[in-house]
């Protein structure tokens, strides 16, 4: 990997991790189109640590409130007394499914599931799920139902969104796309679905990044300059990612996800076409 490639990967990671279009898919696709070696699941997971920093910076107020409430609840022996404290425990419980499945299917996630056929199918599949979620959200709005903000997120909501987050283990599905879709299904507002999605993803990002770096550190740092490339990609991803999450949070206050749905359908169709024509190796 060159410094230029590291910068490109950092930009792609920063933009696509927060938009519901899949960062893992775009890293894999760009590498294939440019004729570069697949950066691999380990590299992808490690530079996702940049996303942890971005989320800490952007959601510092939310996270500090949640952490303070959880500590206060533990001190008083009433860990679920306040909503902020319950929200923190909901995030922990909602993270359990992706941790279990991530460890159980780790080998497949790092190998067979990185096929461009799988990625193309996942892009289209989650686009269909988002279409269904959009129609459900619109039907609720037209029926006069009040959608939930952060103060009304419940344990069942957290569990459902946590289960749906497991789709993100498939490159092409998108962590933000799957969890936002889950948020729509349980009746969260668009902004709340995105906010809860990002807060829920924080523990799994942190855990996956640390685990992958520990397991693959010798491979990731095998050559002189590899460490620098990781640092460069991570810093670029932090800067670009902050802009991307700010954009999406503001965008969803006034718009639907249809632009991302159309993009996913187009990207999936283009991938299937290029694979069928032999222009890309799967």
C-alpha positions in Angstrom: 0.0 0.0 0.0 1.2 3.5 -0.9 0.5 6.7 1.0 -1.8 7.8 -1.8 -3.8 4.6 -1.4 -4.0 5.0 2.3 -5.4 8.6 1.8 -8.0 7.3 -0.7 -9.0 4.5 1.7 -9.3 7.0 4.6 -11.6 9.3 2.5 -13.8 6.4 1.4 -14.0 5.0 4.9 -14.9 8.4 6.4 -17.6 9.2 3.8 -19.2 5.8 3.4 -19.2 4.5 7.0 -21.9 6.9 8.1 -23.9 7.0 4.9 -26.1 4.0 4.5 -24.2 2.6 1.5 -21.5 0.4 3.2 -17.9 1.4 3.7 -16.6 -2.2 3.6 -18.2 -2.6 0.1 -16.7 0.6 -1.2 -13.2 -0.1 0.1 -13.4 -3.5 -1.6 -14.9 -2.1 -4.9 -12.4 0.7 -5.2 -9.5 -1.7 -4.7 -10.9 -4.0 -7.4 -11.6 -1.2 -9.9 -8.2 0.4 -9.4 -6.4 -2.9 -9.6 -5.1 -2.6 -6.0 -4.9 -5.5 -3.6 -8.0 -6.0 -1.4 -7.1 -4.0 1.8 -8.7 -6.9 3.8 -11.2 -7.1 6.6 -8.4 -6.5 9.2 -7.3 -3.2 7.7 -10.9 -2.2 7.3 -11.7 -3.0 11.0 -8.6 -1.2 12.2 -9.2 2.1 10.4 -12.8 1.9 11.7 -11.2 2.9 15.0 -11.3 6.3 13.3 -15.0 6.1 13.4 -14.8 5.6 17.2 -13.0 8.9 17.5 -15.4 10.6 15.2 -18.4 9.4 17.2 -16.8 10.4 20.5 -16.2 13.9 19.1 -19.7 14.4 17.5 -21.8 12.7 20.2 -19.7 13.8 23.2 -22.7 15.5 24.9 -24.9 12.4 24.5 -22.2 10.0 25.6 -21.2 12.0 28.7 -24.8 12.2 29.8 -25.2 8.5 29.3 -22.0 7.6 31.1 -22.7 10.0 34.0 -26.2 8.5 34.4 -24.9 4.9 34.3 -22.3 5.6 37.0 -24.8 7.4 39.2 -27.2 4.5 38.8 -24.5 2.0 39.8 -23.6 4.1 42.9 -27.1 4.3 44.1 -27.9 0.7 43.3 -30.7 1.7 40.9 -28.9 1.2 37.5 -32.1 1.7 35.4 -33.7 4.6 37.2 -33.1 7.3 34.6 -33.7 7.1 30.9 -30.1 8.0 30.1 -28.8 5.2 32.3 -31.3 2.7 30.6 -30.2 4.0 27.2 -26.6 3.1 28.1 -27.5 -0.4 29.1 -29.7 -0.7 26.0 -26.7 0.0 23.9 -24.7 -2.7 25.7 -27.5 -5.3 25.3 -28.0 -4.3 21.7 -24.4 -4.9 20.9 -24.4 -8.5 22.2 -25.8 -10.1 19.0 -23.2 -8.6 16.6 -20.4 -9.6 19.0 -21.6 -13.2 19.2 -22.2 -13.6 15.4 -19.1 -11.6 14.5 -16.9 -14.0 16.5 -18.8 -17.1 15.3 -18.5 -16.2 11.6 -15.2 -14.3 11.7 -13.5 -16.6 9.2 -16.3 -16.2 6.6 -16.5 -12.4 7.2 -12.8 -12.1 6.3 -12.9 -14.4 3.3 -16.0 -15.7 1.4 -18.3 -12.9 2.3 -15.9 -10.4 0.7 -16.9 -11.7 -2.7 -18.2 -8.9 -5.0 -21.2 -11.1 -5.8 -22.1 -11.0 -2.1 -21.5 -7.3 -1.9 -23.7 -6.6 -4.9 -26.5 -8.8 -3.5 -26.2 -7.0 -0.1 -26.4 -3.6 -1.7 -29.6 -4.5 -3.5 -31.0 -6.4 -0.5 -30.7 -3.6 2.0 -32.0 -1.2 -0.6 -35.2 -3.3 -0.7 -35.4 -3.3 3.1 -35.0 0.5 3.2 -37.8 0.8 0.7 -40.1 -1.2 2.9 -39.0 0.8 6.0 -39.7 4.1 4.2 -43.2 3.0 3.3 -43.9 1.9 6.9 -42.6 5.2 8.2 -44.8 7.1 5.7 -47.9 5.0 6.6 -47.4 5.8 10.3 -47.0 9.5 9.6 -50.1 9.6 7.4 -52.0 7.7 10.1 -51.1 10.4 12.6 -48.9 8.2 14.8 -46.3 10.0 16.8 -42.8 8.6 16.1 -40.4 8.1 18.9 -37.6 10.4 19.9 -34.6 9.4 22.0 -36.5 9.8 25.2 -39.0 7.1 24.1 -36.5 4.4 22.9 -37.4 1.1 24.7 -35.7 -2.2 25.5 -37.5 -4.0 22.6 -36.5 -1.2 20.2 -32.8 -1.6 21.3 -33.0 -5.4 20.9 -34.6 -5.2 17.4 -32.1 -2.6 16.2 -29.3 -4.6 17.7 -30.4 -7.8 15.9 -30.7 -5.9 12.6 -27.2 -4.5 13.1 -25.9 -8.0 12.6 -26.6 -7.6 8.9 -23.6 -5.2 8.9 -21.3 -8.2 9.2 -22.0 -8.8 5.5 -19.9 -6.4 3.4 -22.3 -4.3 1.3 -25.1 -4.3 3.9 -23.9 -1.2 5.8 -23.9 -0.8 9.6 -25.7 2.6 9.5 -28.0 1.4 6.7 -29.1 -1.7 8.6 -29.5 0.0 12.0 -31.3 3.0 10.6 -33.6 0.6 8.8 -34.2 -1.2 12.1 -35.0 2.2 13.7 -37.6 2.9 11.1 -39.2 -0.5 11.6 -39.6 0.1 15.4 -41.1 3.6 14.9 -38.2 6.0 15.6 -38.0 9.4 13.9 -35.4 9.7 11.2 -33.0 11.7 13.3 -33.5 9.4 16.3 -32.9 6.3 14.1 -29.6 7.8 12.9 -28.5 9.0 16.4 -29.3 5.7 18.1 -27.7 3.8 15.2 -24.4 5.6 15.7 -24.4 5.3 19.5 -25.2 1.6 19.2 -22.4 1.0 16.7 -19.7 2.6 19.0 -18.9 -0.5 21.2 -18.7 -2.9 18.2 -16.5 -0.5 16.3 -14.1 -0.3 19.2 -14.1 -4.0 19.9 -13.7 -5.1 16.3 -10.8 -2.6 15.7 -8.9 -3.6 18.8 -9.5 -7.3 18.2 -8.4 -7.2 14.6 -5.3 -5.2 15.3 -4.3 -7.6 18.0 -4.8 -10.7 15.8 -3.3 -9.2 12.6 -0.8 -6.7 14.0 2.2 -8.6 12.5 0.5 -8.8 9.1 -0.6 -5.1 9.2 2.8 -3.9 10.2 4.8 -6.4 8.2 6.6 -3.8 6.0 8.3 -0.5 6.7 5.7 2.2 6.3 2.7 0.0 7.0 2.2 1.7 10.4 2.3 5.1 8.8 -0.3 4.1 6.2 -2.6 2.9 8.9 -2.2 6.2 10.8 -2.7 8.3 7.6 -5.8 6.4 6.6 -7.2 6.7 10.2 -6.6 10.5 10.5 -8.2 11.2 7.1 -11.2 9.0 8.0 -11.7 10.9 11.3 -11.7 14.3 9.5 -13.9 13.2 6.6 -16.1 11.1 8.8 -17.0 14.0 11.1 -18.2 15.9 8.1 -20.2 12.9 6.9 -22.0 12.2 10.2 -22.9 15.9 10.5 -24.2 15.9 7.0 -26.4 12.8 7.5 -27.8 14.0 10.8 -28.9 17.3 9.3 -30.0 15.6 6.0 -32.4 13.2 7.7 -34.2 16.0 9.6 -35.7 17.1 6.2 -35.3 14.3 3.7 -35.9 10.6 3.2 -33.3 7.9 2.4 -34.5 7.6 -1.2 -31.3 9.0 -2.6 -29.3 6.3 -0.9 -31.8 3.6 -2.0 -31.4 4.6 -5.6 -27.6 4.7 -5.2 -27.6 1.2 -3.7 -29.8 -0.2 -6.5 -27.6 1.4 -9.1 -24.3 0.3 -7.5 -25.6 -3.3 -7.1 -26.8 -3.5 -10.7 -23.5 -2.0 -12.0 -21.5 -4.6 -10.0 -23.6 -7.5 -11.3 -23.1 -6.2 -14.8 -19.3 -5.8 -14.5 -19.0 -9.2 -13.0 -21.2 -10.8 -15.7 -19.1 -9.1 -18.4 -15.9 -10.3 -16.8 -14.7 -6.8 -16.2 -14.2 -7.5 -12.5 -13.0 -10.6 -10.7 -15.4 -11.6 -7.9 
